Amino acid sequence: MRDGEPPLISDYANDPEMVELVAMFVAEFPERIRALREAFAKRDLRELASLAHQLQGAAGGYGFMTITEQAALVEQESKRRVFDRAFKEAFDELVALCARACPTEQS
């Protein structure tokens, strides 16, 4: 998490039926971040688009709409097939949001 940045809390943080599921989803973020960084380092735009698309769908279902929106942007940027500053900024912001994800305010 970046210094001074608050945790990104799921919209379902107070839903007793979702807390455990959200926690399991958040526990997967280190692996998702690793996969994103690996694809970025390889400049594998197809893999980046696929990973971003998967994250876009899943994050919304677990109450992380900010991540969903940023993942959609990364997917869109990946499809442009250009590694430019806009793409790098979108990618970095997605990774940062994922790193801030927290299932509840107590975590």
Buried (B, 14 or more C-beta within 10 A) or exposed (E): EEEEEEBBBBBBBEEEEBBEBBBEBBEEBEEBBEBBEEBBEEEBBEBBBBBBBBBBEBBBEBBBEBBBBBBBBBBBBBBEEEBEEEBEEBBEBBBBBBBBBBBBEEE
